[in-house]
Amino acid sequence: HYRRHLRTMLPVYRKRRDALMKALEEYMPTGVSWTVPRGGFSSWLSLPENVDPDIVYRDVLSRGVAYTPGEVFFVGRENRYRLRLSFSARDERVIHDAVHTLAEVVREACSSQRTLSPRMGERPFV
């Protein structure tokens, strides 16, 4: 049963992955990078370091789109600017629309004058 399931699902997941890659390429602003998954069900997106990931997360959630912040997967703060984008559970149209919305939020954050918000135990640069 498993092999039959794989034959059925692999083309579906490939189409979803390809939809994610196409939308990222089409909509993400300069300075944003991402991985091309060769396995698994997600891609890692990296924000520019002048973008506050907390603001992006809040703003994108308010528009009905969710992703997993990279910092929940790692110890330390160096992965604060990484986002995990999953593609397995949504169809291509939903993926396209979600990436378009995320890109709008990232673009707004890149162009805004908002500074990075301090996290608990951190001091802002002055």
N, CA, C and O atoms as a GROMACS GRO file, in nm:
protein
  504
    1HIS      N    1   0.082  -0.120   0.000
    1HIS     CA    2   0.000   0.000   0.000
    1HIS      C    3   0.086   0.127   0.000
    1HIS      O    4   0.051   0.227  -0.062
    2TYR      N    5   0.199   0.120   0.070
    2TYR     CA    6   0.285   0.237   0.081
    2TYR      C    7   0.341   0.278  -0.055
    2TYR      O    8   0.340   0.396  -0.089
    3ARG      N    9   0.388   0.183  -0.132
    3ARG     CA   10   0.443   0.215  -0.265
    3ARG      C   11   0.337   0.277  -0.356
    3ARG      O   12   0.364   0.371  -0.430
    4ARG      N   13   0.217   0.223  -0.350
    4ARG     CA   14   0.108   0.279  -0.430
    4ARG      C   15   0.078   0.422  -0.384
    4ARG      O   16   0.055   0.511  -0.466
    5HIS      N   17   0.078   0.442  -0.255
    5HIS     CA   18   0.053   0.576  -0.200
    5HIS      C   19   0.162   0.674  -0.248
    5HIS      O   20   0.131   0.786  -0.287
    6LEU      N   21   0.287   0.631  -0.245
    6LEU     CA   22   0.396   0.717  -0.293
    6LEU      C   23   0.380   0.753  -0.440
    6LEU      O   24   0.399   0.868  -0.478
    7ARG      N   25   0.345   0.656  -0.521
    7ARG     CA   26   0.324   0.683  -0.665
    7ARG      C   27   0.213   0.786  -0.686
    7ARG      O   28   0.219   0.866  -0.779
    8THR      N   29   0.114   0.782  -0.600
    8THR     CA   30   0.004   0.877  -0.609
    8THR      C   31   0.044   1.015  -0.559
    8THR      O   32   0.011   1.116  -0.621
    9MET      N   33   0.114   1.019  -0.446
    9MET     CA   34   0.138   1.146  -0.379
    9MET      C   35   0.262   1.222  -0.426
    9MET      O   36   0.263   1.345  -0.421
   10LEU      N   37   0.364   1.154  -0.472
   10LEU     CA   38   0.485   1.225  -0.513
   10LEU      C   39   0.459   1.330  -0.620
   10LEU      O   40   0.512   1.441  -0.608
   11PRO      N   41   0.381   1.302  -0.722
   11PRO     CA   42   0.351   1.408  -0.820
   11PRO      C   43   0.273   1.526  -0.760
   11PRO      O   44   0.292   1.641  -0.800
   12VAL      N   45   0.188   1.497  -0.664
   12VAL     CA   46   0.111   1.603  -0.597
   12VAL      C   47   0.206   1.693  -0.519
   12VAL      O   48   0.199   1.816  -0.531
   13TYR      N   49   0.294   1.634  -0.440
   13TYR     CA   50   0.389   1.712  -0.361
   13TYR      C   51   0.486   1.789  -0.451
   13TYR      O   52   0.524   1.902  -0.420
   14ARG      N   53   0.526   1.728  -0.562
   14ARG     CA   54   0.617   1.796  -0.655
   14ARG      C   55   0.550   1.922  -0.712
   14ARG      O   56   0.613   2.027  -0.722
   15LYS      N   57   0.423   1.911  -0.750
   15LYS     CA   58   0.350   2.027  -0.802
   15LYS      C   59   0.339   2.137  -0.696
   15LYS      O   60   0.353   2.255  -0.728
   16ARG      N   61   0.316   2.099  -0.573
   16ARG     CA   62   0.305   2.197  -0.464
   16ARG      C   63   0.440   2.263  -0.437
   16ARG      O   64   0.448   2.384  -0.418
   17ARG      N   65   0.546   2.182  -0.435
   17ARG     CA   66   0.680   2.239  -0.417
   17ARG      C   67   0.711   2.335  -0.531
   17ARG      O   68   0.759   2.446  -0.507
   18ASP      N   69   0.684   2.295  -0.653
   18ASP     CA   70   0.711   2.381  -0.768
   18ASP      C   71   0.629   2.509  -0.763
   18ASP      O   72   0.677   2.615  -0.803
   19ALA      N   73   0.505   2.501  -0.715
   19ALA     CA   74   0.422   2.621  -0.700
   19ALA      C   75   0.484   2.716  -0.598
   19ALA      O   76   0.483   2.837  -0.618
   20LEU      N   77   0.536   2.661  -0.489
   20LEU     CA   78   0.602   2.744  -0.388
   20LEU      C   79   0.725   2.812  -0.447
   20LEU      O   80   0.743   2.932  -0.429
   21MET      N   81   0.808   2.736  -0.517
   21MET     CA   82   0.930   2.793  -0.575
   21MET      C   83   0.897   2.902  -0.677
   21MET      O   84   0.962   3.007  -0.680
   22LYS      N   85   0.798   2.878  -0.760
   22LYS     CA   86   0.759   2.976  -0.861
   22LYS      C   87   0.707   3.105  -0.796
   22LYS      O   88   0.743   3.214  -0.837
   23ALA      N   89   0.624   3.091  -0.694
   23ALA     CA   90   0.569   3.209  -0.626
   23ALA      C   91   0.678   3.286  -0.553
   23ALA      O   92   0.677   3.410  -0.554
   24LEU      N   93   0.770   3.217  -0.489
   24LEU     CA   94   0.881   3.286  -0.421
   24LEU      C   95   0.962   3.366  -0.522
   24LEU      O   96   0.996   3.481  -0.497
   25GLU      N   97   0.993   3.304  -0.633
   25GLU     CA   98   1.071   3.371  -0.738
   25GLU      C   99   0.995   3.492  -0.793
   25GLU      O  100   1.055   3.596  -0.821
   26GLU      N  101   0.866   3.478  -0.808
   26GLU     CA  102   0.785   3.584  -0.867
   26GLU      C  103   0.764   3.703  -0.772
   26GLU      O  104   0.766   3.818  -0.815
   27TYR      N  105   0.746   3.676  -0.643
   27TYR     CA  106   0.699   3.781  -0.553
   27TYR      C  107   0.799   3.832  -0.451
   27TYR      O  108   0.789   3.948  -0.410
   28MET      N  109   0.895   3.753  -0.408
   28MET     CA  110   0.981   3.797  -0.298
   28MET      C  111   1.073   3.910  -0.341
   28MET      O  112   1.128   3.909  -0.451
   29PRO      N  113   1.090   4.008  -0.253
   29PRO     CA  114   1.177   4.120  -0.286
   29PRO      C  115   1.325   4.080  -0.280
   29PRO      O  116   1.361   3.976  -0.224
   30THR      N  117   1.408   4.163  -0.338
   30THR     CA  118   1.552   4.144  -0.334
   30THR      C  119   1.598   4.137  -0.189
   30THR      O  120   1.546   4.209  -0.103
   31GLY      N  121   1.693   4.051  -0.163
   31GLY     CA  122   1.746   4.035  -0.028
   31GLY      C  123   1.689   3.916   0.047
   31GLY      O  124   1.742   3.877   0.151
   32VAL      N  125   1.582   3.859  -0.007
   32VAL     CA  126   1.521   3.740   0.053
   32VAL      C  127   1.573   3.619  -0.025
   32VAL      O  128   1.577   3.621  -0.148
   33SER      N  129   1.612   3.515   0.048
   33SER     CA  130   1.658   3.393  -0.018
   33SER      C  131   1.584   3.273   0.040
   33SER      O  132   1.520   3.283   0.144
   34TRP      N  133   1.592   3.160  -0.029
   34TRP     CA  134   1.523   3.041   0.016
   34TRP      C  135   1.592   2.917  -0.039
   34TRP      O  136   1.671   2.923  -0.133
   35THR      N  137   1.561   2.805   0.024
   35THR     CA  138   1.615   2.677  -0.021
   35THR      C  139   1.519   2.612  -0.120
   35THR      O  140   1.398   2.636  -0.116
   36VAL      N  141   1.574   2.530  -0.207
   36VAL     CA  142   1.492   2.448  -0.297
   36VAL      C  143   1.493   2.307  -0.238
   36VAL      O  144   1.596   2.240  -0.240
   37PRO      N  145   1.379   2.261  -0.185
   37PRO     CA  146   1.376   2.131  -0.120
   37PRO      C  147   1.402   2.016  -0.219
   37PRO      O  148   1.344   2.011  -0.327
   38ARG      N  149   1.490   1.927  -0.178
   38ARG     CA  150   1.517   1.806  -0.257
   38ARG      C  151   1.452   1.685  -0.191
   38ARG      O  152   1.463   1.573  -0.239
   39GLY      N  153   1.385   1.711  -0.082
   39GLY     CA  154   1.313   1.610  -0.007
   39GLY      C  155   1.238   1.682   0.104
   39GLY      O  156   1.262   1.800   0.129
   40GLY      N  157   1.150   1.614   0.168
   40GLY     CA  158   1.073   1.677   0.275
   40GLY      C  159   0.959   1.760   0.221
   40GLY      O  160   0.925   1.754   0.102
   41PHE      N  161   0.899   1.837   0.310
   41PHE     CA  162   0.778   1.911   0.278
   41PHE      C  163   0.787   2.059   0.307
   41PHE      O  164   0.685   2.126   0.322
   42SER      N  165   0.908   2.113   0.315
   42SER     CA  166   0.919   2.255   0.346
   42SER      C  167   1.045   2.315   0.284
   42SER      O  168   1.138   2.246   0.243
   43SER      N  169   1.043   2.448   0.279
   43SER     CA  170   1.156   2.527   0.232
   43SER      C  171   1.191   2.626   0.342
   43SER      O  172   1.104   2.670   0.417
   44TRP      N  173   1.318   2.660   0.351
   44TRP     CA  174   1.363   2.762   0.446
   44TRP      C  175   1.380   2.894   0.372
   44TRP      O  176   1.450   2.901   0.271
   45LEU      N  177   1.316   2.998   0.424
   45LEU     CA  178   1.327   3.132   0.368
   45LEU      C  179   1.408   3.216   0.466
   45LEU      O  180   1.388   3.206   0.587
   46SER      N  181   1.499   3.297   0.414
   46SER     CA  182   1.581   3.385   0.498
   46SER      C  183   1.547   3.530   0.468
   46SER      O  184   1.553   3.575   0.354
   47LEU      N  185   1.512   3.602   0.574
   47LEU     CA  186   1.480   3.745   0.563
   47LEU      C  187   1.608   3.827   0.571
   47LEU      O  188   1.707   3.781   0.630
   48PRO      N  189   1.610   3.946   0.514
   48PRO     CA  190   1.722   4.037   0.536
   48PRO      C  191   1.728   4.073   0.685
   48PRO      O  192   1.625   4.079   0.752
   49GLU      N  193   1.847   4.098   0.735
   49GLU     CA  194   1.862   4.123   0.878
   49GLU      C  195   1.808   4.257   0.925
   49GLU      O  196   1.800   4.281   1.045
   50ASN      N  197   1.771   4.345   0.834
   50ASN     CA  198   1.710   4.472   0.876
   50ASN      C  199   1.558   4.460   0.891
   50ASN      O  200   1.491   4.559   0.923
   51VAL      N  201   1.505   4.343   0.867
   51VAL     CA  202   1.361   4.318   0.879
   51VAL      C  203   1.334   4.252   1.013
   51VAL      O  204   1.399   4.154   1.049
   52ASP      N  205   1.238   4.305   1.086
   52ASP     CA  206   1.203   4.248   1.215
   52ASP      C  207   1.112   4.127   1.193
   52ASP      O  208   0.997   4.143   1.150
   53PRO      N  209   1.160   4.006   1.220
   53PRO     CA  210   1.079   3.887   1.195
   53PRO      C  211   0.954   3.880   1.283
   53PRO      O  212   0.855   3.816   1.245
   54ASP      N  213   0.957   3.944   1.398
   54ASP     CA  214   0.839   3.945   1.485
   54ASP      C  215   0.726   4.026   1.421
   54ASP      O  216   0.609   3.987   1.430
   55ILE      N  217   0.760   4.136   1.358
   55ILE     CA  218   0.660   4.219   1.290
   55ILE      C  219   0.605   4.144   1.169
   55ILE      O  220   0.484   4.145   1.145
   56VAL      N  221   0.692   4.079   1.094
   56VAL     CA  222   0.647   4.002   0.978
   56VAL      C  223   0.550   3.893   1.022
   56VAL      O  224   0.444   3.876   0.963
   57TYR      N  225   0.586   3.821   1.126
   57TYR     CA  226   0.501   3.712   1.174
   57TYR      C  227   0.364   3.764   1.217
   57TYR      O  228   0.261   3.708   1.179
   58ARG      N  229   0.362   3.870   1.295
   58ARG     CA  230   0.236   3.929   1.341
   58ARG      C  231   0.151   3.977   1.225
   58ARG      O  232   0.031   3.950   1.220
   59ASP      N  233   0.213   4.048   1.132
   59ASP     CA  234   0.139   4.106   1.020
   59ASP      C  235   0.086   3.999   0.925
   59ASP      O  236  -0.026   4.010   0.876
   60VAL      N  237   0.166   3.897   0.898
   60VAL     CA  238   0.120   3.794   0.805
   60VAL      C  239   0.008   3.711   0.868
   60VAL      O  240  -0.085   3.670   0.799
   61LEU      N  241   0.017   3.685   0.999
   61LEU     CA  242  -0.092   3.613   1.066
   61LEU      C  243  -0.222   3.692   1.060
   61LEU      O  244  -0.329   3.635   1.043
   62SER      N  245  -0.212   3.823   1.075
   62SER     CA  246  -0.333   3.906   1.070
   62SER      C  247  -0.399   3.903   0.932
   62SER      O  248  -0.515   3.940   0.918
   63ARG      N  249  -0.324   3.859   0.831
   63ARG     CA  250  -0.377   3.849   0.694
   63ARG      C  251  -0.413   3.705   0.658
   63ARG      O  252  -0.442   3.674   0.542
   64GLY      N  253  -0.412   3.617   0.757
   64GLY     CA  254  -0.458   3.480   0.735
   64GLY      C  255  -0.356   3.382   0.684
   64GLY      O  256  -0.392   3.275   0.635
   65VAL      N  257  -0.229   3.416   0.693
   65VAL     CA  258  -0.122   3.327   0.647
   65VAL      C  259  -0.034   3.291   0.766
   65VAL      O  260  -0.005   3.375   0.851
   66ALA      N  261   0.007   3.165   0.772
   66ALA     CA  262   0.093   3.120   0.882
   66ALA      C  263   0.215   3.048   0.828
   66ALA      O  264   0.210   2.985   0.723
   67TYR      N  265   0.323   3.058   0.902
   67TYR     CA  266   0.445   2.982   0.877
   67TYR      C  267   0.506   2.954   1.014
   67TYR      O  268   0.456   3.002   1.115
   68THR      N  269   0.612   2.877   1.017
   68THR     CA  270   0.678   2.848   1.143
   68THR      C  271   0.807   2.928   1.150
   68THR      O  272   0.893   2.915   1.063
   69PRO      N  273   0.822   3.010   1.254
   69PRO     CA  274   0.948   3.084   1.270
   69PRO      C  275   1.065   2.987   1.288
   69PRO      O  276   1.054   2.889   1.361
   70GLY      N  277   1.174   3.015   1.220
   70GLY     CA  278   1.290   2.926   1.225
   70GLY      C  279   1.349   2.908   1.362
   70GLY      O  280   1.406   2.804   1.392
   71GLU      N  281   1.337   3.008   1.446
   71GLU     CA  282   1.400   3.000   1.578
   71GLU      C  283   1.343   2.889   1.665
   71GLU      O  284   1.408   2.849   1.762
   72VAL      N  285   1.225   2.837   1.635
   72VAL     CA  286   1.172   2.727   1.716
   72VAL      C  287   1.241   2.595   1.685
   72VAL      O  288   1.226   2.499   1.760
   73PHE      N  289   1.318   2.589   1.576
   73PHE     CA  290   1.388   2.467   1.538
   73PHE      C  291   1.534   2.464   1.582
   73PHE      O  292   1.598   2.360   1.573
   74PHE      N  293   1.586   2.576   1.629
   74PHE     CA  294   1.729   2.586   1.659
   74PHE      C  295   1.752   2.648   1.795
   74PHE      O  296   1.667   2.720   1.849
   75VAL      N  297   1.868   2.620   1.850
   75VAL     CA  298   1.913   2.685   1.972
   75VAL      C  299   1.990   2.809   1.930
   75VAL      O  300   2.068   2.804   1.834
   76GLY      N  301   1.969   2.918   1.998
   76GLY     CA  302   2.041   3.041   1.965
   76GLY      C  303   1.959   3.134   1.878
   76GLY      O  304   1.853   3.096   1.827
   77ARG      N  305   2.008   3.253   1.862
   77ARG     CA  306   1.934   3.358   1.793
   77ARG      C  307   1.973   3.373   1.646
   77ARG      O  308   1.910   3.450   1.574
   78GLU      N  309   2.075   3.301   1.602
   78GLU     CA  310   2.123   3.321   1.466
   78GLU      C  311   2.022   3.282   1.358
   78GLU      O  312   2.035   3.325   1.243
   79ASN      N  313   1.923   3.204   1.392
   79ASN     CA  314   1.823   3.163   1.294
   79ASN      C  315   1.692   3.241   1.308
   79ASN      O  316   1.587   3.198   1.260
   80ARG      N  317   1.700   3.354   1.375
   80ARG     CA  318   1.582   3.439   1.395
   80ARG      C  319   1.522   3.487   1.264
   80ARG      O  320   1.402   3.512   1.257
   81TYR      N  321   1.603   3.498   1.162
   81TYR     CA  322   1.558   3.554   1.034
   81TYR      C  323   1.516   3.446   0.934
   81TYR      O  324   1.495   3.475   0.817
   82ARG      N  325   1.504   3.324   0.981
   82ARG     CA  326   1.465   3.213   0.893
   82ARG      C  327   1.321   3.173   0.920
   82ARG      O  328   1.276   3.173   1.034
   83LEU      N  329   1.249   3.140   0.813
   83LEU     CA  330   1.110   3.097   0.821
   83LEU      C  331   1.098   2.961   0.755
   83LEU      O  332   1.161   2.935   0.652
   84ARG      N  333   1.020   2.875   0.813
   84ARG     CA  334   0.995   2.744   0.753
   84ARG      C  335   0.860   2.747   0.684
   84ARG      O  336   0.756   2.766   0.747
   85LEU      N  337   0.862   2.729   0.553
   85LEU     CA  338   0.741   2.733   0.471
   85LEU      C  339   0.706   2.591   0.429
   85LEU      O  340   0.781   2.528   0.354
   86SER      N  341   0.595   2.541   0.477
   86SER     CA  342   0.552   2.406   0.442
   86SER      C  343   0.456   2.411   0.323
   86SER      O  344   0.376   2.503   0.310
   87PHE      N  345   0.465   2.311   0.237
   87PHE     CA  346   0.383   2.310   0.116
   87PHE      C  347   0.299   2.185   0.099
   87PHE      O  348   0.222   2.176   0.003
   88SER      N  349   0.310   2.088   0.186
   88SER     CA  350   0.245   1.959   0.162
   88SER      C  351   0.094   1.960   0.180
   88SER      O  352   0.024   1.881   0.115
   89ALA      N  353   0.041   2.045   0.265
   89ALA     CA  354  -0.100   2.036   0.302
   89ALA      C  355  -0.193   2.128   0.224
   89ALA      O  356  -0.315   2.124   0.244
   90ARG      N  357  -0.138   2.212   0.136
   90ARG     CA  358  -0.221   2.308   0.064
   90ARG      C  359  -0.205   2.292  -0.086
   90ARG      O  360  -0.100   2.249  -0.133
   91ASP      N  361  -0.310   2.326  -0.160
   91ASP     CA  362  -0.300   2.315  -0.305
   91ASP      C  363  -0.224   2.435  -0.362
   91ASP      O  364  -0.192   2.530  -0.291
   92GLU      N  365  -0.197   2.428  -0.492
   92GLU     CA  366  -0.110   2.527  -0.556
   92GLU      C  367  -0.167   2.668  -0.549
   92GLU      O  368  -0.090   2.763  -0.533
   93ARG      N  369  -0.296   2.684  -0.560
   93ARG     CA  370  -0.357   2.818  -0.555
   93ARG      C  371  -0.340   2.880  -0.417
   93ARG      O  372  -0.308   2.999  -0.406
   94VAL      N  373  -0.361   2.802  -0.313
   94VAL     CA  374  -0.344   2.852  -0.176
   94VAL      C  375  -0.198   2.889  -0.152
   94VAL      O  376  -0.168   2.992  -0.093
   95ILE      N  377  -0.107   2.806  -0.198
   95ILE     CA  378   0.037   2.834  -0.183
   95ILE      C  379   0.072   2.965  -0.254
   95ILE      O  380   0.140   3.050  -0.198
   96HIS      N  381   0.026   2.980  -0.376
   96HIS     CA  382   0.052   3.102  -0.453
   96HIS      C  383   0.002   3.225  -0.378
   96HIS      O  384   0.076   3.323  -0.361
   97ASP      N  385  -0.122   3.221  -0.333
   97ASP     CA  386  -0.181   3.335  -0.263
   97ASP      C  387  -0.110   3.364  -0.131
   97ASP      O  388  -0.090   3.480  -0.096
   98ALA      N  389  -0.072   3.260  -0.059
   98ALA     CA  390  -0.003   3.278   0.069
   98ALA      C  391   0.134   3.342   0.049
   98ALA      O  392   0.173   3.431   0.125
   99VAL      N  393   0.207   3.297  -0.052
   99VAL     CA  394   0.339   3.356  -0.079
   99VAL      C  395   0.323   3.501  -0.124
   99VAL      O  396   0.403   3.587  -0.087
  100HIS      N  397   0.223   3.528  -0.203
  100HIS     CA  398   0.198   3.667  -0.245
  100HIS      C  399   0.175   3.756  -0.123
  100HIS      O  400   0.230   3.866  -0.114
  101THR      N  401   0.094   3.710  -0.030
  101THR     CA  402   0.066   3.785   0.093
  101THR      C  403   0.193   3.801   0.177
  101THR      O  404   0.223   3.910   0.224
  102LEU      N  405   0.267   3.692   0.195
  102LEU     CA  406   0.392   3.699   0.271
  102LEU      C  407   0.489   3.796   0.208
  102LEU      O  408   0.553   3.874   0.278
  103ALA      N  409   0.501   3.794   0.077
  103ALA     CA  410   0.592   3.885   0.008
  103ALA      C  411   0.551   4.031   0.026
  103ALA      O  412   0.636   4.118   0.042
  104GLU      N  413   0.422   4.058   0.024
  104GLU     CA  414   0.374   4.195   0.050
  104GLU      C  415   0.417   4.240   0.189
  104GLU      O  416   0.465   4.352   0.206
  105VAL      N  417   0.399   4.154   0.288
  105VAL     CA  418   0.436   4.189   0.425
  105VAL      C  419   0.587   4.210   0.436
  105VAL      O  420   0.632   4.306   0.499
  106VAL      N  421   0.664   4.122   0.376
  106VAL     CA  422   0.810   4.136   0.380
  106VAL      C  423   0.852   4.265   0.310
  106VAL      O  424   0.938   4.337   0.361
  107ARG      N  425   0.793   4.294   0.196
  107ARG     CA  426   0.826   4.417   0.124
  107ARG      C  427   0.794   4.540   0.210
  107ARG      O  428   0.873   4.634   0.216
  108GLU      N  429   0.679   4.538   0.275
  108GLU     CA  430   0.642   4.650   0.364
  108GLU      C  431   0.742   4.663   0.478
  108GLU      O  432   0.782   4.773   0.514
  109ALA      N  433   0.782   4.551   0.535
  109ALA     CA  434   0.878   4.554   0.646
  109ALA      C  435   1.015   4.603   0.599
  109ALA      O  436   1.084   4.673   0.673
  110CYS      N  437   1.053   4.567   0.478
  110CYS     CA  438   1.181   4.613   0.422
  110CYS      C  439   1.182   4.764   0.401
  110CYS      O  440   1.285   4.830   0.420
  111SER      N  441   1.068   4.819   0.362
  111SER     CA  442   1.063   4.961   0.328
  111SER      C  443   1.021   5.050   0.445
  111SER      O  444   1.029   5.172   0.435
  112SER      N  445   0.977   4.989   0.554
  112SER     CA  446   0.931   5.071   0.666
  112SER      C  447   1.049   5.123   0.746
  112SER      O  448   1.162   5.075   0.733
  113GLN      N  449   1.021   5.220   0.826
  113GLN     CA  450   1.124   5.277   0.914
  113GLN      C  451   1.125   5.211   1.052
  113GLN      O  452   1.194   5.256   1.142
  114ARG      N  453   1.048   5.105   1.066
  114ARG     CA  454   1.043   5.036   1.195
  114ARG      C  455   1.177   4.971   1.225
  114ARG      O  456   1.239   4.911   1.137
  115THR      N  457   1.221   4.983   1.347
  115THR     CA  458   1.346   4.920   1.388
  115THR      C  459   1.317   4.784   1.450
  115THR      O  460   1.202   4.755   1.484
  116LEU      N  461   1.418   4.704   1.464
  116LEU     CA  462   1.400   4.574   1.524
  116LEU      C  463   1.353   4.589   1.667
  116LEU      O  464   1.405   4.671   1.743
  117SER      N  465   1.256   4.509   1.704
  117SER     CA  466   1.203   4.515   1.840
  117SER      C  467   1.290   4.429   1.930
  117SER      O  468   1.326   4.317   1.894
  118PRO      N  469   1.324   4.481   2.049
  118PRO     CA  470   1.406   4.401   2.140
  118PRO      C  471   1.325   4.283   2.194
  118PRO      O  472   1.205   4.294   2.218
  119ARG      N  473   1.392   4.172   2.213
  119ARG     CA  474   1.330   4.054   2.271
  119ARG      C  475   1.363   4.051   2.420
  119ARG      O  476   1.452   4.124   2.466
  120MET      N  477   1.295   3.970   2.493
  120MET     CA  478   1.317   3.963   2.636
  120MET      C  479   1.466   3.935   2.662
  120MET      O  480   1.523   3.842   2.605
  121GLY      N  481   1.527   4.015   2.748
  121GLY     CA  482   1.667   3.997   2.781
  121GLY      C  483   1.762   4.063   2.686
  121GLY      O  484   1.883   4.058   2.708
  122GLU      N  485   1.713   4.126   2.580
  122GLU     CA  486   1.798   4.194   2.484
  122GLU      C  487   1.786   4.345   2.503
  122GLU      O  488   1.683   4.396   2.546
  123ARG      N  489   1.890   4.412   2.470
  123ARG     CA  490   1.887   4.558   2.471
  123ARG      C  491   1.896   4.607   2.327
  123ARG      O  492   1.975   4.556   2.248
  124PRO      N  493   1.814   4.706   2.293
  124PRO     CA  494   1.821   4.758   2.156
  124PRO      C  495   1.951   4.834   2.134
  124PRO      O  496   2.009   4.888   2.229
  125PHE      N  497   1.997   4.838   2.009
  125PHE     CA  498   2.112   4.920   1.976
  125PHE      C  499   2.069   5.065   1.978
  125PHE      O  500   1.959   5.099   1.935
  126VAL      N  501   2.154   5.149   2.028
  126VAL     CA  502   2.122   5.292   2.035
  126VAL      C  503   2.214   5.366   1.941
  126VAL      O  504   2.206   5.489   1.930
   0.00000   0.00000   0.00000
